[in-house]
Each structure stands twice: as structure tokens, then as C-alpha cells.
Amino acid sequence: MRFIDSNTEKEIVDRRPVAILGVPFDKVTISEAVAAIEEMVASRQPHYLVTANVDFLVQAQQDGELRRILANADLSLCDGTPVVWASRLLGNPLPERVAGSDLTPLLLKVAAEKGWRVYFLGATPEALAEALARLERDLPSLIIAGHESPPFRPLSDAENEEIAWRIQEARPDLVFVAFGCPKAEKWIARHYRAIGAPVMVGVGGTIDFLAGRVKRAPRWMARGGVEWIYRLMQEPRRLWRRYSRDLWVFSWSILAQWLTLSGRVAIELEGAVQCAGEHGVLDLSDVPHIDSGGVGLFLALQKKMRAEGRQLVLASPNRQVRRALAIMRLQDDFIIAPNLAAAHRLASPVAPIWMAKRAA
């Protein structure tokens, strides 16, 4: 697939995300993720990233706000071996699992080496204090710009604004938010621009790992995709109901996506023209089917449009394409026009227009 605009021609085949249950995942290894985050910090612009696992995907099936937050992340990482397996089944394999619990220690080491300022938000006061004590011992050069453990009750808008203001005043480079999903992701999405930190990320229970309160599963279990069994054995009362629900919903949803998209053709873009316009148009009149990479392409273009304050209009999608979008709960996330003429009326005559065709 090639993406062409009025200024330059860009190859983005390898960067096209893989869409799994409507959520795009970037095809990166953990070392590539660290490199991308270093570029974000160097840019001094606000970004947020997500480390999505099976539970994220299951929640996003019913939570449209969470699904859009995951889709709009500056970096979307796969934090689950079952998700990697699903990507292989769908014909667009992700290179590896990039777990937040593995990524966070690496980022803290880089932060200590480069003099980045870090901020911790969330977890219990006891767990956070223990984690900070260990970090001061193991990474004495790490600059901890601030930390706080808000109460677990719902916070008022005023309380959230005060927290965001304190983080902004601390001028961190990295902000780790341990509220759990979807609270952390929604909090970050609402505040990351105002805070202005180069990188914000939800880290789930990683602070408990850093504190030594919860042990990581043996490497062989993580590689085998059964780390969840180890976690379940540690916290059966808290986790068994969630894991049972996630396993059931994820399995059937992946099967539905596979049956709908299995063996479908990949698509490419050509003839893109960048102009000033209200929306962008993707002409699908020559696309009989799509695969998970094709849906990932739609989501990538949608993110590009949203970053410019616009929307993506899908023109002339056939019944199979519409069904694929419906299976992934994405039918309401795009403006859909029955033909190119209608798309022009919805957008404008000078909107960016892409032609999607079957890949050679």
C-alpha cells in the first residue's frame, strides 16, 4: 500500500496497524516502542499511549468512548499474548507482546539515564511508597517529579482539575497513571493536552509489581500465554469473574471477526490529493472485501483526519465491508456515504480524496 499526497509519497505498509475487535494495534517490538517514546519526549509535544490487553478489548466492545480513546492513541501496544495469537489467526501478525509491566521498568531506566522527570499517579499510598523506595534504591539518579494516590471514590471535576494542575506544575516528561482500565485511559484522554507532558500512559497494576507486592509470572508462562493463570491464583476473588467474562467474550468475538474477514483481500491507496477541506473521503467502490489490516488502515486515516479537526467519509462500501465494520462495532465511528457523489456533498469538493483498491 502506498500513501500519496500533494507533497510527498510515503511508504506505510509496515506501519499500518492491525485492527482487532475494532482496536488498532501498532506493529512494534518493545525496543521499537521505547525508541518511539524517546522521540515523543524529544518533541516536547503531548502524547498518550495505551497498552491494551484482552480486558481492554472486551470492555471496548460495549464502551464506545474507550474504543475511540484506544483508536486515537499516539501509540497502541499489544499487552497480551492471546491478542498476538489473534493477530496471527487474522492474517496480520503482530511482532510480539509489549506488556506495560515490561515497558515501564525499561522506560524508568531510560529516564534515569537521560534525566527525564517522571510522575506517578494512582495505586494505594502504601504500594506507591514501597515502589518509590525501591526505585530510589535501584535507580538513584531517577528524577521523581511528583506522585500522589487519589482516593478510589469518584472524583469531582474540581478534584480532577487540581490533580491535572499539580502534574502540570511538576513539569514531568513521563506520567504513569495507575487507575486501572478504563478509568486511567479516560482520565488521560481528557487531561493530557492541558497537562502537556510529552508522554502519559496507563500502567494498571504495574506499581504493585514495582513495589514487590505482586509477583510476575515465570517467563515461560508469559511466553506461553498463560500468565493470567498465575495472576488468577494470586487474586482469585478479584479476578475470576473478570477472566471468565473476558475469555468468553473475546473468544466468540475473535471467531466472528475471523469468519467475516478470513481470507479477505488487502487494500492499497492511490491518487490521494491533499487540499483544504472539511472532511477526507475514502472511495471504496473498487474494494470487494477487507482484512484486519484494511480496517486498521481506515482507523489510521480516521486518526489522521481527527488530528486535523476533520472526519473520514467512507464512500461506496459494499455489504461485505459494512458487515466487517459492524462486527468490529465501528459502523458508527465513520461517516458512511452510499456513493462518491453523496460523499462529496457530506465533505466538500476540495476534501482530501483517496482511492482504495485491491493490493497487487
Buried (B, 14 or more C-beta within 10 A) or exposed (E): BEBBEEEEEEEEEEBBBBBBBBBBBBBBEBEBBBEBBBEBBEEEEBBBBBBBBBBBBBBBBEBBEBBBBBBBBBBBBBBBBBBBBBBEBBBBBBBBBBBBBBBBBBBBBBBBEEEBBBBBBBBBEEBBBBBBEEBEEEBEEBBBBBBBBBEEEEBEEEEBEEBBEBBBEBEBBBBBBBBBBBBBBBBBBEBBEEBBBBBBBBBBBBBBBBBEBBEBBEEEBBEEBBBBEBBBEEEEEEBEEBBEEBBEBBEEBBEEBBEBBBEBEBBBBEEBEBEEBEBBBBBBEEBEBBBBBBBBBBBBBBBBBBEEEBBBBBBBBEEBBBBBBEBBBBBEBBBBBEEBEBBBEBBBEEBBBBBBBBBE
